[in-house]
Amino acid sequence: MRTIAISEHECGELLKRVSVGRLACSLADQPYIVPVAFAYEPNSIFIFSTLGKKIEWMRQNPKVCLQADEMGNLSNWISVIATGIYSELSESQHSAQLEYAKEQLAQQSEWWGNPLAERREQTSDLSIEPVFFRIDITSMSGLRSMSETSKEI
């Protein structure tokens, strides 16, 4: 098995193919990581959430990263980490980008329904509003691992 670094272009290609990753944030020296659905475009990642720990933390510390991967098998995988800055897309300040984010995320199956419905059910509060945000990518890196006899993912 060998592991090689991949180019930024290859990182972007993976982020275009996959739609689920793990979002990491940190507050007061405590890391927090959660799975998220996302939509990628060069220099940006769009994500939908409801208000909770990750949004509260990112509002206080906007430095975040997203990790995504594809697994062929244990010796044939590709993984990307994109680091960047959290930017909330409010209706008043970012209406065009908010609509764009909704369009991009709508291409994912049920991109909004389950988390929003679950949050409203848990709190018995039907007024819970979705939070759309963008990660402005500052750097990306990735690795590919392949057995000597396997084909690329």
Protein Blocks (a to p, Z undefined) as FASTA:
>chain_A
ZZddddfklmmmmmmmpmcdcddddeehiacdddddddddehiacddddddfklmmmmmm
mcdcddddddfblmlccddddddddddddfklmmmmmmmmmmmmmmpghklmmmmmmmmm
mnopakbccdddddddfbdcddddddfkbccZZ
